[in-house]
């Protein structure tokens, strides 16, 4: 009888540990499963806010191409994610629309089109 209670106790502990690992340690978000076929499902968990903001700004201005400042190009994560997430809007080195970080200096010849929380879009 005592061995049965001990086995049952260990079974309950194993189930609790599995629940803990799945729920708290895996980083899984239930919001992604609630709407898996929505266009923007899960982007807030996968991308930085600056990349999402760049996409919103480009869509509002109906841009066909854009460029990133040297400060943004140094951050390889932001550079790569900006190229991937903004597709089909392509990056073009000769584009007049250039993104700068808010705390980054830009040339005097550039005119600010829109300033967001993380980025500013300029026309040079």
VENHUJO-V316654 format. One record per helix or strand of 3 or more residues. SS is the DSSP state (A for helix, B for strand). FROM is the first residue (numbers start at 1). LEN is the number of residues. Records with the same first field share a line. If there is no record, write none. Layout:
SS = FROM-LEN, FROM-LEN
This chain:
A = 2-24, 30-5, 43-4, 49-12, 70-5, 76-10
B = 65-4, 97-5, 111-5, 119-5
